[in-house]
Amino acid sequence: MSEVDRIRWQCRRGLLELDLVLSAFVERHFDRLDARQVELFKELLEQPDNDLLDLVMGRTELADPRCKPVLELLRAG
């Protein structure tokens, strides 16, 4: 299984809204991410579903500013 396939699998979440946002992000942006951004995206995927959805929707902010550029890409769609 390739890395992008593993990422796609990790993007399958318990919340449909989150599934849609993450899947669209991978399809649109993943091939343009550098290695550091991929690692930061993986870190974001470690968040619980509700916390990650709140981050993506802009209802909360990250404590770790390193992930902010990737989060901004997620929010932009």
TORZA-969370 format. One record per atom (N, C-alpha, C, CB): x, y, z; atom name; residue in three letters. Coordinates in steps of 0.001 Angstrom, whole numbers, plus 524288, in hexadecimal, padded with zeros to 5 digits. Glycine has a CB too. Example, Ala and Ser with C-alpha at 12.3 -4.5 7.8 and 13.67 -1.06 7.14 Angstrom:
2
+-------+-------+-------+------+-----+
!    c1 !    c2 !    c3 ! atom ! res !
+-------+-------+-------+------+-----+
! 83386 ! 7E9C6 ! 81E78 !    N ! ALA !
! 8300C ! 7EE6C ! 81E78 !   CA ! ALA !
! 83390 ! 7F31C ! 81E78 !    C ! ALA !
! 82C2C ! 7EE87 ! 82356 !   CB ! ALA !
! 83232 ! 7F736 ! 81BA8 !    N ! SER !
! 83566 ! 7FBDC ! 81BE4 !   CA ! SER !
! 83264 ! 8001E ! 81EBE !    C ! SER !
! 83704 ! 7FDAA ! 8165D !   CB ! SER !
+-------+-------+-------+------+-----+
***
This chain:
77
+-------+-------+-------+------+-----+
!    c1 !    c2 !    c3 ! atom ! res !
+-------+-------+-------+------+-----+
! 80350 ! 7FB68 ! 80000 !    N ! MET !
! 80000 ! 80000 ! 80000 !   CA ! MET !
! 8037E ! 804D8 ! 80000 !    C ! MET !
! 7FC3B ! 7FFFD ! 804C9 !   CB ! MET !
! 80265 ! 8087C ! 7FC91 !    N ! SER !
! 80589 ! 80D3F ! 7FC34 !   CA ! SER !
! 80429 ! 81106 ! 800A0 !    C ! SER !
! 804B6 ! 80FE7 ! 7F6DC !   CB ! SER !
! 8077C ! 814E5 ! 8014B !    N ! GLU !
! 8068A ! 818B2 ! 80574 !   CA ! GLU !
! 8016F ! 81BA4 ! 804A2 !    C ! GLU !
! 80B0F ! 81C8E ! 805C7 !   CB ! GLU !
! 80060 ! 81D24 ! 7FFCC !    N ! VAL !
! 7FB7E ! 81FFF ! 7FEC9 !   CA ! VAL !
! 7F6C0 ! 81C80 ! 7FFDD !    C ! VAL !
! 7FB5B ! 82202 ! 7F90F !   CB ! VAL !
! 7F72F ! 81777 ! 7FED3 !    N ! ASP !
! 7F2E8 ! 813E2 ! 80015 !   CA ! ASP !
! 7F21D ! 81386 ! 805FB !    C ! ASP !
! 7F3FD ! 80E6D ! 7FDCE !   CB ! ASP !
! 7F65F ! 8135F ! 808EC !    N ! ARG !
! 7F5EF ! 81349 ! 80EAC !   CA ! ARG !
! 7F36E ! 81852 ! 810A3 !    C ! ARG !
! 7FB63 ! 81289 ! 8113B !   CB ! ARG !
! 7F4F5 ! 81CB1 ! 80E58 !    N ! ILE !
! 7F2B3 ! 821BD ! 80FE2 !   CA ! ILE !
! 7ECE2 ! 821CF ! 80EA0 !    C ! ILE !
! 7F588 ! 82656 ! 80D15 !   CB ! ILE !
! 7EB7E ! 82002 ! 80A0A !    N ! ARG !
! 7E5E5 ! 81FCB ! 8089F !   CA ! ARG !
! 7E2DA ! 81C89 ! 80C90 !    C ! ARG !
! 7E52D ! 81D81 ! 80310 !   CB ! ARG !
! 7E519 ! 8182D ! 80E2B !    N ! TRP !
! 7E283 ! 814CE ! 811FB !   CA ! TRP !
! 7E1E2 ! 817AE ! 81734 !    C ! TRP !
! 7E5A5 ! 80FAE ! 812C0 !   CB ! TRP !
! 7E5E2 ! 81A85 ! 818D5 !    N ! GLN !
! 7E598 ! 81D77 ! 81DBA !   CA ! GLN !
! 7E1AA ! 821EC ! 81D6F !    C ! GLN !
! 7EAF1 ! 81F9B ! 81F23 !   CB ! GLN !
! 7E07A ! 823B7 ! 818BD !    N ! CYS !
! 7DCB6 ! 827EC ! 81805 !   CA ! CYS !
! 7D713 ! 82605 ! 81890 !    C ! CYS !
! 7DD7B ! 82A6F ! 812B5 !   CB ! CYS !
! 7D643 ! 82100 ! 818A4 !    N ! ARG !
! 7D102 ! 81EDF ! 81971 !   CA ! ARG !
! 7CFCE ! 81F32 ! 81F37 !    C ! ARG !
! 7D08D ! 8191B ! 81769 !   CB ! ARG !
! 7CC43 ! 8229B ! 8208B !    N ! ARG !
! 7CB22 ! 823BD ! 825FC !   CA ! ARG !
! 7C57D ! 82270 ! 82747 !    C ! ARG !
! 7CC45 ! 82974 ! 82734 !   CB ! ARG !
! 7C416 ! 8234C ! 82C33 !    N ! GLY !
! 7BED2 ! 82233 ! 82DFB !   CA ! GLY !
! 7BAF5 ! 8268F ! 82CE1 !    C ! GLY !
! 7BEE6 ! 8211D ! 833A5 !   CB ! GLY !
! 7BCD6 ! 82AF1 ! 82B01 !    N ! LEU !
! 7B976 ! 82F64 ! 829D0 !   CA ! LEU !
! 7B98E ! 8305B ! 823F1 !    C ! LEU !
! 7BB38 ! 8345F ! 82CDB !   CB ! LEU !
! 7B50F ! 8302A ! 8217E !    N ! LEU !
! 7B4B9 ! 830D0 ! 81BCF !   CA ! LEU !
! 7B715 ! 835FF ! 81A0D !    C ! LEU !
! 7AF09 ! 83077 ! 81A05 !   CB ! LEU !
! 7B5F2 ! 83A31 ! 81CE6 !    N ! GLU !
! 7B805 ! 83F50 ! 81B67 !   CA ! GLU !
! 7BDF5 ! 83F35 ! 81B39 !    C ! GLU !
! 7B625 ! 8438C ! 81F39 !   CB ! GLU !
! 7C04E ! 83CB9 ! 81F16 !    N ! LEU !
! 7C5FB ! 83C56 ! 81F54 !   CA ! LEU !
! 7C810 ! 838E2 ! 81AF2 !    C ! LEU !
! 7C7B3 ! 83A32 ! 824A5 !   CB ! LEU !
! 7C56C ! 8348E ! 819D9 !    N ! ASP !
! 7C6E9 ! 83133 ! 81572 !   CA ! ASP !
! 7C72C ! 83456 ! 81063 !    C ! ASP !
! 7C306 ! 82CA6 ! 814DB !   CB ! ASP !
! 7C336 ! 83772 ! 80F7B !    N ! LEU !
! 7C2EB ! 83A69 ! 80A9B !   CA ! LEU !
! 7C751 ! 83E6C ! 80A2B !    C ! LEU !
! 7BDA7 ! 83D24 ! 80A31 !   CB ! LEU !
! 7C850 ! 84133 ! 80E67 !    N ! VAL !
! 7CC6F ! 84530 ! 80E57 !   CA ! VAL !
! 7D1C5 ! 842A9 ! 80D9B !    C ! VAL !
! 7CC59 ! 84869 ! 8136E !   CB ! VAL !
! 7D2D8 ! 83E8F ! 81093 !    N ! LEU !
! 7D7F8 ! 83C09 ! 81049 !   CA ! LEU !
! 7D8DB ! 83973 ! 80AFC !    C ! LEU !
! 7D883 ! 837FC ! 814A3 !   CB ! LEU !
! 7D4E6 ! 836D5 ! 80901 !    N ! SER !
! 7D56C ! 83440 ! 803E2 !   CA ! SER !
! 7D666 ! 83836 ! 7FF95 !    C ! SER !
! 7D081 ! 8310D ! 8029C !   CB ! SER !
! 7D386 ! 83C80 ! 7FFB7 !    N ! ALA !
! 7D445 ! 84095 ! 7FBC7 !   CA ! ALA !
! 7D9C3 ! 842E9 ! 7FC2D !    C ! ALA !
! 7D01E ! 844E8 ! 7FC69 !   CB ! ALA !
! 7DB9A ! 843AA ! 800F0 !    N ! PHE !
! 7E0D8 ! 845C9 ! 801BF !   CA ! PHE !
! 7E4F7 ! 84232 ! 7FF5A !    C ! PHE !
! 7E1EA ! 8468F ! 8079E !   CB ! PHE !
! 7E48E ! 83D2D ! 80062 !    N ! VAL !
! 7E866 ! 83973 ! 7FE50 !   CA ! VAL !
! 7E848 ! 83983 ! 7F860 !    C ! VAL !
! 7E754 ! 833DB ! 80062 !   CB ! VAL !
! 7E3A8 ! 83993 ! 7F61B !    N ! GLU !
! 7E345 ! 8398D ! 7F062 !   CA ! GLU !
! 7E578 ! 83E87 ! 7EDF7 !    C ! GLU !
! 7DD9C ! 838DD ! 7EEB8 !   CB ! GLU !
! 7E4A1 ! 842F3 ! 7F07C !    N ! ARG !
! 7E643 ! 847FA ! 7EE3C !   CA ! ARG !
! 7EBE4 ! 84978 ! 7EF70 !    C ! ARG !
! 7E2BE ! 84C34 ! 7F029 !   CB ! ARG !
! 7EDC0 ! 84826 ! 7F428 !    N ! HIS !
! 7F2A7 ! 84A69 ! 7F5F1 !   CA ! HIS !
! 7F705 ! 8468D ! 7F737 !    C ! HIS !
! 7F19E ! 84D8D ! 7FA91 !   CB ! HIS !
! 7F5C8 ! 841A8 ! 7F83A !    N ! PHE !
! 7F9B5 ! 83E27 ! 7FA5F !   CA ! PHE !
! 7FE8E ! 83DB0 ! 7F6EB !    C ! PHE !
! 7F75E ! 838D7 ! 7FB31 !   CB ! PHE !
! 7FDE4 ! 83D68 ! 7F1D9 !    N ! ASP !
! 80269 ! 83CB5 ! 7EE60 !   CA ! ASP !
! 805F5 ! 84182 ! 7EE31 !    C ! ASP !
! 8008D ! 83B6D ! 7E8E6 !   CB ! ASP !
! 8041E ! 845F4 ! 7F040 !    N ! ARG !
! 80752 ! 84AB7 ! 7F050 !   CA ! ARG !
! 809BB ! 84BCC ! 7F5A7 !    C ! ARG !
! 8040F ! 84F5D ! 7EEA8 !   CB ! ARG !
! 80894 ! 8488B ! 7F984 !    N ! LEU !
! 80AD1 ! 84959 ! 7FEB4 !   CA ! LEU !
! 81072 ! 84770 ! 7FED0 !    C ! LEU !
! 8078F ! 84685 ! 802E6 !   CB ! LEU !
! 813C2 ! 84A54 ! 8019C !    N ! ASP !
! 81913 ! 8486E ! 8024F !   CA ! ASP !
! 8191A ! 84499 ! 806EA !    C ! ASP !
! 81CFC ! 84D14 ! 8033F !   CB ! ASP !
! 81D89 ! 8422F ! 807E4 !    N ! ALA !
! 81DE5 ! 83E1B ! 80BE7 !   CA ! ALA !
! 81C64 ! 84029 ! 8114D !    C ! ALA !
! 8236F ! 83BDF ! 80C12 !   CB ! ALA !
! 81DFD ! 844E6 ! 8128D !    N ! ARG !
! 81CAB ! 8472B ! 817A9 !   CA ! ARG !
! 816CC ! 847F7 ! 81821 !    C ! ARG !
! 81F8A ! 84C67 ! 8187B !   CB ! ARG !
! 81453 ! 849F9 ! 8140B !    N ! GLN !
! 80EB2 ! 84ACF ! 81423 !   CA ! GLN !
! 80BB9 ! 845A9 ! 814A3 !    C ! GLN !
! 80CF8 ! 84DB1 ! 80F3A !   CB ! GLN !
! 80DA7 ! 84194 ! 81221 !    N ! VAL !
! 80B32 ! 83C70 ! 8129A !   CA ! VAL !
! 80B64 ! 83AA1 ! 81845 !    C ! VAL !
! 80DE9 ! 83868 ! 80EFF !   CB ! VAL !
! 80FDB ! 83B4C ! 81AC3 !    N ! GLU !
! 81056 ! 839BE ! 82048 !   CA ! GLU !
! 80CB3 ! 83CE8 ! 823C1 !    C ! GLU !
! 815FD ! 83A64 ! 82227 !   CB ! GLU !
! 80C37 ! 841EC ! 822B1 !    N ! LEU !
! 808AF ! 84533 ! 825BE !   CA ! LEU !
! 80303 ! 843A9 ! 824DA !    C ! LEU !
! 8097B ! 84AF2 ! 82460 !   CB ! LEU !
! 801AE ! 84248 ! 8200E !    N ! PHE !
! 7FC5F ! 8406C ! 81EEA !   CA ! PHE !
! 7FB43 ! 83B66 ! 821E9 !    C ! PHE !
! 7FBA6 ! 83F85 ! 818FA !   CB ! PHE !
! 7FF10 ! 837F0 ! 8220D !    N ! LYS !
! 7FE6E ! 83315 ! 8250B !   CA ! LYS !
! 7FD89 ! 8344B ! 82AD1 !    C ! LYS !
! 80348 ! 82F88 ! 82462 !   CB ! LYS !
! 80052 ! 83832 ! 82CDC !    N ! GLU !
! 7FF83 ! 839C0 ! 8324D !   CA ! GLU !
! 7F9F3 ! 83BB0 ! 83324 !    C ! GLU !
! 80370 ! 83E00 ! 833E2 !   CB ! GLU !
! 7F800 ! 83EC2 ! 82F70 !    N ! LEU !
! 7F29A ! 84091 ! 82FE4 !   CA ! LEU !
! 7EECD ! 83BFA ! 82FE6 !    C ! LEU !
! 7F147 ! 84453 ! 82B6C !   CB ! LEU !
! 7EFED ! 83805 ! 82CC4 !    N ! LEU !
! 7EC77 ! 8337F ! 82C73 !   CA ! LEU !
! 7EC5D ! 83055 ! 83186 !    C ! LEU !
! 7EE21 ! 83002 ! 827F5 !   CB ! LEU !
! 7F006 ! 83143 ! 83504 !    N ! GLU !
! 7F012 ! 82E8E ! 83A0B !   CA ! GLU !
! 7EC13 ! 830D5 ! 83DD7 !    C ! GLU !
! 7F580 ! 82ECF ! 83C72 !   CB ! GLU !
! 7E9ED ! 83560 ! 83C85 !    N ! GLN !
! 7E607 ! 837DD ! 83FE0 !   CA ! GLN !
! 7E0F2 ! 834B5 ! 83FD5 !    C ! GLN !
! 7E4FF ! 83D8E ! 83E13 !   CB ! GLN !
! 7DE24 ! 834B2 ! 8443E !    N ! PRO !
! 7D8F2 ! 83244 ! 84440 !   CA ! PRO !
! 7D55F ! 83509 ! 84056 !    C ! PRO !
! 7D682 ! 8326E ! 849D1 !   CB ! PRO !
! 7D191 ! 83239 ! 83E51 !    N ! ASP !
! 7CE29 ! 83445 ! 83A36 !   CA ! ASP !
! 7CBC9 ! 83998 ! 83B84 !    C ! ASP !
! 7C9D9 ! 8306F ! 83929 !   CB ! ASP !
! 7C94E ! 83A0E ! 83FFB !    N ! ASN !
! 7C6B5 ! 83EFA ! 84153 !   CA ! ASN !
! 7CA8D ! 84373 ! 841DA !    C ! ASN !
! 7C3AA ! 83E61 ! 8465C !   CB ! ASN !
! 7CF17 ! 8426F ! 84419 !    N ! ASP !
! 7D31B ! 84682 ! 844A0 !   CA ! ASP !
! 7D51E ! 84828 ! 83F48 !    C ! ASP !
! 7D7AE ! 84492 ! 8480C !   CB ! ASP !
! 7D608 ! 84463 ! 83BDD !    N ! LEU !
! 7D7F5 ! 8459B ! 8369F !   CA ! LEU !
! 7D3E0 ! 848A8 ! 83386 !    C ! LEU !
! 7D970 ! 84092 ! 833B3 !   CB ! LEU !
! 7CEEF ! 84729 ! 833FB !    N ! LEU !
! 7CAD5 ! 84A0F ! 83143 !   CA ! LEU !
! 7CA99 ! 84FAE ! 83340 !    C ! LEU !
! 7C57E ! 8475B ! 831FB !   CB ! LEU !
! 7CAFF ! 8506E ! 8385B !    N ! ASP !
! 7CB01 ! 855BB ! 83A7E !   CA ! ASP !
! 7CF9A ! 858E5 ! 83871 !    C ! ASP !
! 7CB27 ! 85590 ! 84073 !   CB ! ASP !
! 7D41B ! 85676 ! 837F2 !    N ! LEU !
! 7D8AA ! 8591F ! 835C2 !   CA ! LEU !
! 7D7BD ! 85AA8 ! 83018 !    C ! LEU !
! 7DD81 ! 855A6 ! 8362B !   CB ! LEU !
! 7D5DB ! 856F6 ! 82D06 !    N ! VAL !
! 7D4FF ! 857E7 ! 82770 !   CA ! VAL !
! 7D0D8 ! 85C1A ! 8269B !    C ! VAL !
! 7D360 ! 852D0 ! 824AB !   CB ! VAL !
! 7CCD2 ! 85C1D ! 829DA !    N ! MET !
! 7C88D ! 85FE1 ! 8294E !   CA ! MET !
! 7C9EB ! 86536 ! 82BA3 !    C ! MET !
! 7C3A4 ! 85DC3 ! 82BE6 !   CB ! MET !
! 7CE6B ! 865A5 ! 82E34 !    N ! GLY !
! 7D01B ! 86A96 ! 8306E !   CA ! GLY !
! 7CD99 ! 86BD6 ! 835A6 !    C ! GLY !
! 7CEFE ! 86EDC ! 82CB6 !   CB ! GLY !
! 7CB32 ! 867FF ! 83815 !    N ! ARG !
! 7C8BF ! 868E7 ! 83D2C !   CA ! ARG !
! 7CCB7 ! 868D2 ! 84196 !    C ! ARG !
! 7C48F ! 864D5 ! 83E2F !   CB ! ARG !
! 7D133 ! 86654 ! 840AD !    N ! THR !
! 7D581 ! 86646 ! 8446B !   CA ! THR !
! 7DA8E ! 8672C ! 8416A !    C ! THR !
! 7D5B2 ! 86101 ! 8478D !   CB ! THR !
! 7DEA5 ! 86854 ! 8444D !    N ! GLU !
! 7E3C7 ! 8691D ! 841F2 !   CA ! GLU !
! 7E79C ! 8652C ! 84432 !    C ! GLU !
! 7E5BE ! 86EC4 ! 842DD !   CB ! GLU !
! 7EBBE ! 86448 ! 84157 !    N ! LEU !
! 7EFC9 ! 860A2 ! 842F6 !   CA ! LEU !
! 7F333 ! 862E3 ! 84740 !    C ! LEU !
! 7F31C ! 85F1B ! 83E59 !   CB ! LEU !
! 7F4AC ! 85F8F ! 84AD6 !    N ! ALA !
! 7F87E ! 86120 ! 84EC2 !   CA ! ALA !
! 7FDF6 ! 86124 ! 84C53 !    C ! ALA !
! 7F849 ! 85D6A ! 85392 !   CB ! ALA !
! 7FECA ! 85DC8 ! 84862 !    N ! ASP !
! 803D4 ! 85D3B ! 845C6 !   CA ! ASP !
! 803C2 ! 86040 ! 8409B !    C ! ASP !
! 80521 ! 85760 ! 844D3 !   CB ! ASP !
! 8067C ! 86499 ! 84046 !    N ! PRO !
! 8064C ! 867C4 ! 83B83 !   CA ! PRO !
! 808EA ! 86546 ! 836C0 !    C ! PRO !
! 808CB ! 86CE9 ! 83C8D !   CB ! PRO !
! 80BEC ! 8611A ! 8377D !    N ! ARG !
! 80E90 ! 85E95 ! 83307 !   CA ! ARG !
! 80AAB ! 85C98 ! 82EFD !    C ! ARG !
! 811F8 ! 85A0C ! 834EC !   CB ! ARG !
! 80622 ! 85AEB ! 830A7 !    N ! CYS !
! 8023F ! 85898 ! 82D23 !   CA ! CYS !
! 7FEC3 ! 85CA9 ! 82A84 !    C ! CYS !
! 7FEE2 ! 854C3 ! 83020 !   CB ! CYS !
! 7FF5A ! 8618D ! 82C02 !    N ! LYS !
! 7FBD8 ! 8659B ! 82A06 !   CA ! LYS !
! 7FBB4 ! 865FF ! 82407 !    C ! LYS !
! 7FD70 ! 86ACC ! 82C42 !   CB ! LYS !
! 8001F ! 865D6 ! 82144 !    N ! PRO !
! 7FFD1 ! 86633 ! 81B8C !   CA ! PRO !
! 7FC96 ! 861C3 ! 81915 !    C ! PRO !
! 8054F ! 8662A ! 81940 !   CB ! PRO !
! 7FD1A ! 85D15 ! 81B20 !    N ! VAL !
! 7FA16 ! 858A8 ! 81905 !   CA ! VAL !
! 7F45B ! 85950 ! 81A76 !    C ! VAL !
! 7FC38 ! 85358 ! 81B1F !   CB ! VAL !
! 7F350 ! 85B15 ! 81F2A !    N ! LEU !
! 7EDEA ! 85C06 ! 820D1 !   CA ! LEU !
! 7EB65 ! 86033 ! 81D74 !    C ! LEU !
! 7EDB7 ! 85DA1 ! 82693 !   CB ! LEU !
! 7EE42 ! 86431 ! 81C09 !    N ! GLU !
! 7EC28 ! 8684A ! 818A9 !   CA ! GLU !
! 7EAC4 ! 86616 ! 81346 !    C ! GLU !
! 7F01E ! 86CCB ! 8181F !   CB ! GLU !
! 7EDF0 ! 86285 ! 8113C !    N ! LEU !
! 7ECA3 ! 85FE5 ! 80C4D !   CA ! LEU !
! 7E79B ! 85CBA ! 80CE4 !    C ! LEU !
! 7F12F ! 85C4C ! 80A89 !   CB ! LEU !
! 7E716 ! 85A04 ! 81147 !    N ! LEU !
! 7E25A ! 856FE ! 81247 !   CA ! LEU !
! 7DD8D ! 85A8C ! 8126B !    C ! LEU !
! 7E2DA ! 853F9 ! 81771 !   CB ! LEU !
! 7DE0E ! 85EE3 ! 81508 !    N ! ARG !
! 7D9AD ! 86288 ! 8157E !   CA ! ARG !
! 7D841 ! 864FC ! 81045 !    C ! ARG !
! 7DAF8 ! 866C9 ! 81968 !   CB ! ARG !
! 7DC16 ! 865CA ! 80CED !    N ! ALA !
! 7DB29 ! 86832 ! 807DD !   CA ! ALA !
! 7D865 ! 86486 ! 80417 !    C ! ALA !
! 7E044 ! 869FA ! 80587 !   CB ! ALA !
! 7D8B7 ! 85F7F ! 80540 !    N ! GLY !
! 7D61E ! 85BB7 ! 801E0 !   CA ! GLY !
! 7D9AA ! 85A04 ! 7FDCD !    C ! GLY !
! 7D146 ! 85DDA ! 7FF81 !   CB ! GLY !
+-------+-------+-------+------+-----+
***
